[in-house]
Amino acid sequence: MEKNRSVFAERLIALRKEKRLTQQELGNLLKVTRSTIAGYEKEGREPEYMILIAISKFFHVSTDYLLGCSNNRNSNTRTISLSKQQYYLLRLFNFLNNFNRGVLLERATYLLEKQQKIN
């Protein structure tokens, strides 16, 4: 591994080269600029969640593999699709601290129970 290059960067480069794609071609496929791909590969930039998922799907590898959490390229878990609302809610949840996550979960449980009583 090149000095100061992340596992993500190394793996992205290797996967891109396996498919014989240029940075420009990969950028076009992911709807990002060539300089964005270069940033991921050379400057230590990290992709947003949706881009990470798109990279994972395109190369048929798990996000855990891309991030260096696993050496297994394939995920044993199912991939699910999220609506924009679900993705937005998940992003908000991830930005909350543990206390506020608990508050949100309690409120969501309350709303679900209230809805079930109405139906």
ABEGO torsion letter per residue (X at the ends): XBBGBBAAAAAAAAAAAAAGBBAAAAAAAAGBBAAAAAAAAAAGBBBBAAAAAAAAAAAGBBAAAAAGABABABBABBBBBBBAAAAAAAAAAAABBAAAAAAAAAAAAAAAAAAAAAX
